[in-house]
């Protein structure tokens, strides 16, 4: 049996749907509010729910739960590792962060979780996911709205670029790895993905000038890029009511992009997809301009 945590979220839903469409392995959804019928209750903030939720699970697809302060995320992920070990889960697949994000504030809980899982009695596969194209579009949304009116796209990306990937591609890789792990266990064999860490960086890097060009096509007008200072981005995020940790993580991404650290170095994505990665330009534009 395969269980997918966070199955009501954007990535988890795609993974669950992809596995379910294969028609082979038994696939179960795990959600915070699971009703026990259509989904099991898997609440990372309620460790007592995890033992029952993981019962009978062979392959656990652990979608990271990073929407909180680091200490909360570490407690959540530690509880999952403990419960998976107690329940006899045989293989855990964890969605982590790509190597290009190593200098960001997002990296710490991911690397801690990778190490924590490697200490468990189960096999582990780490999928170091690249940054979503949809994320870059979201970071550009405020500037895109202004660009439609003024012809100037402003964002705190400096002169750097960010390598991005389609969320659907990451889901497809997760589906393949989970299905092959389950198939191997059913045959009494070890998964070829056991003990592996895959870098799933996007192959396309976009910066402020690139996004301005995409918006120009979208709006049918000339759009120029104006690099904004990080202080301006901080003030805007605070005014919009972002939580403190969200402001910290967002500024860290922007700062790393501006410094040129978020371009991909190497990627296992094409090989695991078995096909060219999906184009990302339209995904960025849609998320930015709506």
Long-range contacts (C-beta under 8 A, 24 or more apart in sequence): 1-25, 1-26, 1-27, 1-28, 1-56, 1-57, 1-58, 1-59, 1-182, 2-26, 2-27, 2-28, 2-57, 2-58, 2-59, 2-60, 2-61, 2-178, 2-179, 2-182, 3-27, 3-28, 3-29, 3-30, 3-40, 3-42, 3-53, 3-54, 3-57, 3-59, 3-60, 3-61, 4-28, 4-29, 4-30, 4-61, 4-63, 4-178, 5-30, 5-42, 5-44, 5-60, 5-61, 5-62, 5-63, 5-65, 5-80, 6-30, 6-31, 6-63, 6-65, 7-31, 7-39, 7-63, 8-32, 8-33, 8-39, 9-63, 10-134, 10-167, 11-63, 11-95, 11-167, 11-170, 11-171, 11-174, 12-61, 12-63, 14-167, 14-168, 14-171, 15-61, 15-63, 15-171, 15-174, 15-175, 15-178, 18-171, 18-172, 18-174, 18-175, 19-175, 19-178, 19-179, 22-175, 22-179, 24-179, 24-183, 25-59, 25-178, 25-179, 25-182, 25-183, 28-57, 44-76, 44-77, 44-79, 44-80, 45-72, 45-76, 47-79, 47-82, 47-83, 50-79, 50-80, 50-83, 50-84, 50-87, 51-83, 51-86, 51-87, 53-83, 54-83, 54-84, 54-86, 54-87, 54-89, 55-87, 57-84, 57-87, 57-89, 58-89, 58-90, 58-91, 58-182, 58-185, 59-89, 59-90, 59-91, 59-92, 59-93, 59-178, 59-181, 59-182, 59-185, 60-84, 60-89, 60-91, 60-92, 60-93, 60-122, 61-93, 61-95, 61-174, 61-178, 62-92, 62-93, 62-94, 62-95, 62-117, 63-95, 64-94, 64-95, 64-96, 64-109, 64-110, 64-113, 66-106, 66-109, 66-110, 68-245, 69-245, 70-108, 70-109, 70-245, 73-109, 73-113, 74-109, 74-112, 74-113, 77-109, 77-112, 77-113, 77-116, 78-116, 81-113, 81-116, 81-117, 81-119, 81-120, 84-120, 84-122, 85-120, 85-121, 85-122, 89-122, 90-122, 90-123, 90-185, 91-122, 91-123, 91-124, 91-125, 91-181, 91-182, 91-185, 91-191, 91-194, 92-117, 92-120, 92-122, 92-123, 92-124, 92-125, 93-124, 93-125, 93-127, 93-174, 93-177, 93-178, 93-181, 93-193, 94-124, 94-125, 94-126, 94-127, 95-127, 95-129, 95-170, 95-174, 96-126, 96-127, 96-128, 96-129, 97-128, 97-129, 98-128, 98-129, 98-130, 98-131, 98-163, 98-199, 98-200, 98-201, 98-264, 99-128, 99-199, 99-201, 99-265, 99-266, 100-130, 100-131, 100-163, 100-201, 100-261, 100-262, 100-263, 100-264, 100-265, 101-131, 101-253, 101-256, 101-262, 103-256, 103-261, 104-249, 104-252, 104-253, 104-256, 105-248, 105-249, 105-252, 106-249, 106-252, 106-253, 114-197, 123-181, 123-190, 123-191, 123-194, 123-195, 124-194, 124-195, 125-177, 125-181, 125-191, 125-193, 125-194, 125-195, 125-196, 125-197, 125-198, 126-196, 126-197, 126-198, 127-170, 127-173, 127-174, 127-177, 127-198, 127-200, 128-197, 128-198, 128-199, 128-200, 128-201, 129-165, 129-170, 129-200, 130-163, 130-164, 130-165, 130-170, 130-200, 130-201, 130-202, 130-264, 130-267, 130-269, 131-162, 131-163, 131-164, 131-165, 131-202, 131-253, 131-262, 132-164, 132-165, 132-166, 132-167, 132-170, 133-164, 133-165, 133-166, 133-167, 133-202, 133-280, 133-283, 133-284, 133-287, 134-167, 134-283, 134-284, 134-287, 135-164, 135-253, 135-287, 136-162, 136-164, 136-206, 136-211, 136-284, 136-287, 136-288, 137-283, 137-284, 137-285, 137-286, 137-287, 137-288, 138-287, 138-288, 139-250, 139-253, 139-254, 140-211, 140-284, 140-287, 140-288, 141-287, 141-288, 141-289, 141-290, 142-236, 143-211, 143-228, 143-288, 144-211, 144-215, 144-288, 144-289, 144-290, 145-289, 147-212, 147-215, 147-219, 147-223, 148-215, 148-219, 148-289, 151-221, 151-222, 151-223, 151-224, 152-223, 152-224, 152-225, 152-226, 153-208, 153-211, 153-212, 153-215, 153-223, 153-224, 153-225, 153-226, 154-225, 154-226, 154-227, 154-228, 155-208, 155-211, 155-225, 155-227, 155-228, 155-233, 155-254, 156-227, 156-228, 156-229, 156-230, 156-232, 156-233, 156-251, 156-254, 156-258, 157-207, 157-208, 157-211, 157-227, 157-254, 157-257, 157-258, 158-208, 158-227, 158-257, 158-258, 158-259, 159-207, 159-208, 159-227, 159-258, 159-260, 160-207, 160-256, 160-257, 160-258, 160-259, 160-260, 160-261, 160-262, 160-263, 161-205, 161-206, 161-207, 161-210, 161-257, 161-260, 161-262, 161-263, 162-205, 162-206, 162-207, 162-253, 162-257, 162-262, 162-263, 163-201, 163-202, 163-203, 163-204, 163-205, 163-262, 163-263, 163-264, 164-202, 164-204, 164-205, 164-206, 164-280, 164-283, 164-284, 165-200, 165-201, 165-202, 165-203, 165-269, 165-277, 165-280, 166-202, 166-277, 166-278, 166-279, 166-280, 166-283, 168-278, 169-200, 169-269, 169-273, 169-277, 169-278, 170-200, 172-273, 173-198, 173-200, 173-269, 173-272, 173-273, 176-272, 177-272, 198-268, 198-272, 199-265, 199-266, 199-267, 199-268, 199-269, 200-267, 200-268, 200-269, 200-272, 201-264, 201-265, 201-266, 201-267, 201-269, 202-264, 202-267, 202-269, 202-277, 202-280, 203-264, 203-267, 203-269, 203-270, 203-277, 204-277, 204-279, 204-280, 204-281, 205-262, 205-263, 205-264, 206-280, 206-281, 206-284, 207-257, 211-284, 211-288, 214-281, 214-284, 214-285, 214-288, 215-285, 215-288, 215-289, 217-285, 218-285, 218-289, 219-289, 227-258, 230-254, 230-255, 230-258
